[in-house]
């Protein structure tokens, strides 16, 4: 039995080698019928089409409708969001999933998208596909996000909420005092006090909230 | 014979019932009118069969001004808005500011000592579980006209009145 497997794998390896050899020969040979101009321009246009397509597909994964196409997201996290001020408020200015969870700059965004392959794994293997599983994992997921926001000084919050142009006269006295005292002095960052602003909190026993 | 008796008896009963249904006197009509207008104070006197336009939803007072208490043990009303404050088994947003540890940092009144006591009056180290859900007793206020007449007399006023007797 092991003998036949070894034979089969050697045979497959030989086939792969032949294929690779052919491919390399084709790629290495200079073009017989097409001019340099056609190849260059064609390559350029194809590159643009590819890049545009790539980014379009990437941006499609950056929309709220994509995120909530998974029932795990829609039933747990989107439902939480719907009770909060980031969903429905006086001015109707909303925050959607990527606004807070995906960096806006290109390089960090690519990095995040590569990390997101772990989420594909989670979807395939159902890491939070029931309410109970979600609640069991909720704290860990939340802590990861809080750590991320703490590390980048609540960058995603600051994408919309700018401290320098905050009008304290339009906030309540407590809010104005707290913002001036801790945000102004850079002693704290947004996420330190505003945990649970978008999704309901897991059991917060032992976790500081202020 | 028996059938006749039954029929006669039922006829008698029916006629008695019919007599008992007097036409409404003017006084009972007024009573019905009052009932139809006062079933639910939220209807603010609208007739039961009418469909009134509800008034606009009142804003919650958010000025941090402490209000007077009606009697010493009254749970103080909340002088600020609490919209979106999570208060469930997972998290108590009120205690983030009003706990003993945080009161100084946020300049918020610490929860009273009664909130540290269990049902036997023993003082615990932290908030007693029976006091976890603040909004069972403490509420926000909004400036709206009273729905129901309030005839409550403050004890101080009562004591003053007694002094004059």
Interface residues (C-beta under 8 A of the other chain):
Chain A: X83 X84 X85 X172 X173 X174 X177 X178 X196 X197 X200 X201 X202 X203 X204 X209 X210
Chain B: X62 X63 X64 X80 X81 X83 X84 X86 X88 X89 X90 X91 X93 X96 X97 X102 X105 X106 X107
